[in-house]
Amino acid sequence: MWPVLGLFFLAPFVGEFLLGNIPITGMAFGLLLAPLYGSGAILVRELGRRAGGWPSMLLLAAAYALIEEGPVDQLIWNNSYAGHDYLTGPSYVPLLGTSVEVVQSILALHTIWSICVPIALVETLSRRGPWLRTRGLVFVGLLFLAGSSFVFWGNNSEEHFMAHWWQFAYGFAAIGLLVFLAFRVRPLPPLHGTAPSPLLVCFLSLAGTSAYWGSVTLISADWFEWYGVAIWCVVMVAGVVLVTRWSRLDGWDQRHRFALAAGAVLTYVWCSFPVKPELGGTEVGDYVFSAVALLLLLWCVRKLSAPEPASEPLPHSNG
């Protein structure tokens, strides 16, 4: 059960603490988010492994992102969330009551870092097959519902905000479409050629995610909002096209999947310092959490570098 527990706690660690949203003094608050983040990551991983592998997990992770920031805490519709107006800007769409920049931001944060990165790291240290049986999946699903209800109740009590019914309607429609596609996607046929080196994959992952986060954290002017959206679209399309092609080449394996995750983790390590904690506090946690993340990456590298254990010869059979 250790991979399940590892993913349960790693998802909120990467999604909130490593990013710098929650300071080291808010560890207890992070534990309260684990049923939502951790159970969501486990469900995405288990259901995705039973469906179409990583393409399914990516689509389910995007559905999780919309669930968390849509029906659960309603950030994508609340123009005074946590005392901030994240919606008013050049990319605000009155017909939807939300901002294009906010939607693409939560898709980037939760799809990649909150869900896919923790899954890739834990799978590097464990096995790829299903971890849970039906009863385990049901339990995790109930825990996810409990965590979602807790966050919904907490935000509603604090924000006193409730989105319109039509916003919930199109939000659930988008989530349902992503879940439907996740169970319909099928692996593409392999291609001739050799996959690039994991080191190159890691570098390009770091460069792409850093380009996106650089536009988010270093430039905050309103006129730049659409440029940030454009950068996100370019990075997303280029990443999907390249990884879809590379993953079909000879030699693509867990080393490359870890390299993608490692590049994204390194981006969070550097961008956590300019990010100011939402709960206040010092930046001591940035150093502590970054050190923990680097040690985790080192552990994964050692795991991938270790020789495979030799299998014992089968006994001779008579007859």
C-alpha positions in Angstrom: 0.0 0.0 0.0 3.0 2.4 0.2 2.6 3.7 -3.4 -1.0 4.6 -2.6 0.0 6.4 0.6 2.9 8.0 -1.1 0.7 9.4 -3.9 -1.9 10.5 -1.3 0.5 12.8 0.4 2.8 13.7 -2.6 -0.1 15.3 -4.6 -0.8 18.1 -2.1 2.9 18.5 -1.4 3.7 19.2 -5.0 0.4 21.0 -5.7 0.5 23.5 -2.8 3.7 23.3 -0.7 6.4 23.0 -3.4 4.7 25.8 -5.4 4.9 28.0 -2.3 1.2 28.6 -1.9 1.2 27.2 1.7 4.1 28.1 4.1 5.8 25.5 6.3 3.6 26.7 9.2 0.5 25.5 7.3 1.4 21.8 7.3 -1.9 21.0 9.2 -3.9 22.8 6.5 -2.1 20.7 3.8 -3.2 17.5 5.6 -6.8 18.7 5.4 -6.4 19.0 1.6 -4.9 15.5 1.2 -8.4 13.8 0.9 -9.1 16.0 -2.1 -5.7 16.2 -3.8 -4.4 12.7 -2.8 -7.6 10.8 -3.4 -8.1 12.6 -6.7 -4.6 11.6 -7.9 -5.1 8.0 -6.8 -8.4 7.8 -8.7 -6.9 9.4 -11.8 -4.0 6.9 -11.7 -6.1 3.8 -11.0 -8.8 4.6 -13.5 -6.3 5.8 -16.1 -4.3 2.6 -15.8 -7.4 0.6 -16.4 -8.4 2.7 -19.4 -5.8 3.9 -21.9 -2.7 4.6 -19.8 -1.1 8.0 -19.7 -3.4 9.6 -22.4 -6.4 8.7 -20.2 -4.6 9.9 -17.0 -3.9 13.3 -18.6 -7.6 13.7 -19.6 -8.8 12.6 -16.2 -6.2 15.0 -14.5 -7.7 17.8 -16.5 -11.2 16.8 -15.4 -9.9 16.8 -11.8 -8.6 20.4 -12.3 -12.0 21.6 -13.4 -13.7 19.7 -10.5 -11.5 21.3 -7.8 -11.5 24.9 -9.1 -15.1 24.7 -10.5 -17.9 23.0 -8.5 -15.7 22.4 -5.4 -14.1 25.8 -4.5 -15.6 27.8 -7.4 -12.4 29.9 -8.0 -13.0 30.1 -11.7 -16.3 32.0 -11.1 -15.6 34.0 -8.0 -14.3 37.5 -8.7 -13.3 38.0 -5.0 -11.7 34.7 -4.2 -9.6 34.9 -1.0 -9.8 38.7 -1.3 -8.4 38.8 -4.9 -10.1 39.5 -8.2 -8.5 36.9 -10.5 -11.2 37.2 -13.2 -11.3 40.9 -14.2 -8.9 41.3 -17.1 -8.6 41.3 -20.8 -9.4 37.6 -21.1 -12.6 37.8 -19.1 -15.6 36.2 -21.0 -18.9 37.6 -19.8 -20.9 34.8 -21.5 -19.1 32.2 -19.3 -18.6 34.4 -16.3 -14.9 33.4 -16.1 -11.5 34.3 -17.4 -9.6 32.4 -20.1 -6.3 33.1 -18.3 -7.7 31.7 -15.0 -9.0 28.5 -16.6 -5.8 27.8 -18.4 -3.8 28.5 -15.2 -5.8 26.0 -13.1 -5.6 23.4 -16.0 -1.8 23.8 -16.0 -1.3 23.8 -12.3 -3.5 20.8 -11.4 -3.3 18.7 -14.6 0.5 18.7 -14.7 1.8 19.4 -11.2 -0.9 18.4 -8.8 -1.8 15.1 -10.5 0.5 13.9 -13.4 3.9 14.8 -11.8 3.2 13.0 -8.5 1.9 9.9 -10.4 5.0 9.8 -12.6 7.3 10.1 -9.5 5.6 7.4 -7.5 5.4 5.1 -10.5 9.2 5.5 -10.9 9.6 4.0 -7.4 7.0 1.3 -7.7 5.2 -0.7 -10.4 2.9 0.3 -13.2 0.0 -2.1 -12.7 -3.1 -1.4 -10.7 -2.5 -0.8 -7.0 -6.1 -1.1 -5.7 -9.0 -3.6 -6.1 -12.6 -2.6 -6.4 -13.2 -2.1 -2.6 -10.1 0.1 -2.5 -11.3 2.2 -5.4 -14.7 2.6 -3.7 -13.1 3.7 -0.5 -10.8 6.2 -2.2 -13.8 7.5 -4.2 -15.8 8.1 -1.0 -12.7 9.8 0.6 -12.5 12.0 -2.5 -16.2 13.0 -2.1 -15.6 13.7 1.6 -12.6 15.9 0.8 -14.5 17.7 -1.9 -17.4 18.3 0.4 -15.1 19.6 3.1 -13.4 22.1 0.8 -16.8 23.2 -0.7 -18.3 23.7 2.8 -15.2 25.6 4.0 -15.0 27.9 1.0 -18.7 28.6 1.0 -18.6 29.5 4.7 -15.7 31.8 4.2 -16.5 33.3 0.8 -20.3 33.3 0.9 -20.3 32.8 -2.8 -22.3 30.4 -5.0 -22.0 30.3 -8.8 -25.1 30.4 -11.1 -26.8 27.2 -12.1 -25.7 27.6 -15.7 -22.1 27.9 -14.7 -22.3 24.6 -12.8 -24.1 23.2 -15.9 -21.4 24.0 -18.4 -18.7 23.1 -15.8 -20.1 19.6 -15.3 -20.6 19.3 -19.1 -16.9 20.0 -19.7 -15.8 17.6 -16.9 -18.1 14.9 -18.3 -16.6 15.3 -21.8 -13.1 14.9 -20.5 -14.0 11.8 -18.5 -15.8 10.3 -21.6 -12.8 11.0 -23.8 -10.5 9.5 -21.2 -12.2 6.1 -21.5 -12.4 6.3 -25.3 -8.8 7.2 -26.1 -6.7 4.4 -27.5 -2.9 4.0 -27.9 -1.5 5.1 -31.2 0.6 2.6 -33.3 4.4 2.7 -32.7 6.7 4.6 -35.0 10.1 3.7 -36.4 13.0 5.5 -34.7 14.8 5.9 -31.4 13.4 8.0 -28.6 15.6 11.0 -27.5 17.7 10.8 -24.4 16.0 11.2 -21.0 18.4 14.1 -20.3 17.2 16.0 -23.3 13.6 15.3 -22.4 14.2 16.7 -18.9 15.8 19.8 -20.3 13.0 20.5 -22.7 10.4 19.9 -20.0 12.2 22.3 -17.7 12.5 24.9 -20.5 8.9 24.6 -21.5 7.4 24.8 -18.1 9.8 27.5 -17.1 8.7 29.6 -20.1 5.1 29.3 -19.0 5.8 30.0 -15.3 8.1 32.8 -16.2 5.3 34.6 -18.0 3.0 34.0 -15.0 5.3 35.0 -12.1 7.6 37.6 -13.5 5.2 39.7 -15.6 1.8 40.7 -14.1 0.7 43.6 -16.3 -2.8 43.3 -17.6 -1.7 43.9 -21.2 0.4 40.8 -21.0 -2.5 38.5 -20.0 -3.3 37.3 -23.5 0.5 36.8 -24.2 0.6 34.5 -21.2 -2.4 32.5 -22.6 -0.6 32.3 -25.9 2.6 31.0 -24.3 0.6 28.4 -22.4 -1.1 27.3 -25.7 2.3 27.0 -27.5 3.9 25.1 -24.7 0.9 22.8 -24.3 0.5 22.0 -28.0 4.3 21.5 -28.5 4.4 19.3 -25.5 1.5 17.1 -26.5 2.8 16.8 -30.1 6.4 16.0 -29.0 5.5 13.6 -26.2 2.9 11.8 -28.3 5.5 11.2 -31.0 8.4 10.4 -28.7 6.4 7.9 -26.7 5.8 5.8 -29.8 9.5 5.5 -30.6 11.8 2.6 -29.6 13.3 2.9 -26.2 10.7 5.2 -24.6 10.3 4.0 -21.0 9.9 5.0 -17.4 13.2 7.0 -17.6 11.6 9.4 -20.1 8.4 9.7 -18.1 10.4 10.5 -15.0 12.4 13.1 -17.0 9.3 14.9 -18.0 8.2 15.0 -14.3 11.6 16.0 -13.1 11.8 19.0 -15.4 8.4 20.2 -14.1 9.5 19.7 -10.5 12.6 21.8 -11.1 10.5 24.5 -12.5 8.4 24.6 -9.3 11.6 24.6 -7.3 12.8 27.9 -8.8 9.4 29.6 -9.2 8.3 28.9 -5.6 10.6 31.7 -4.4 8.8 34.6 -6.3 5.4 33.1 -5.3 4.1 34.6 -2.1 2.3 32.2 0.2 -1.5 32.8 0.2 -1.6 32.1 4.0 1.3 34.5 4.7 4.4 33.5 6.5 8.1 33.4 5.6 9.9 31.7 2.7 11.7 29.2 5.0 9.4 26.5 3.6 10.6 27.2 0.1 14.1 26.1 1.0 12.8 23.1 3.0 10.3 21.9 0.4 12.8 22.4 -2.5 15.4 20.3 -0.7 12.8 17.6 -0.1 11.8 17.7 -3.8 15.5 17.5 -4.9 16.1 14.5 -2.6 13.0 12.8 -4.0 14.4 13.3 -7.6 17.7 11.9 -6.5 16.0 8.8 -5.0 14.2 8.3 -8.4 17.5 8.6 -10.3 19.2 6.1 -8.1 16.2 3.7 -8.5 16.4 4.0 -12.3 20.2 3.6 -12.3 20.1 0.4 -10.1 20.6 -2.8 -12.1 17.5 -5.0 -12.4 17.7 -8.0 -10.0 18.6 -11.2 -11.7 15.8 -13.7 -11.9 16.3 -17.1 -10.4 16.5 -20.0 -12.9 13.3 -22.1 -13.1 13.6 -25.7 -11.7 13.9 -28.5 -14.2 10.6 -30.4 -14.7 10.3 -34.1 -15.3 8.3 -35.0 -18.2 
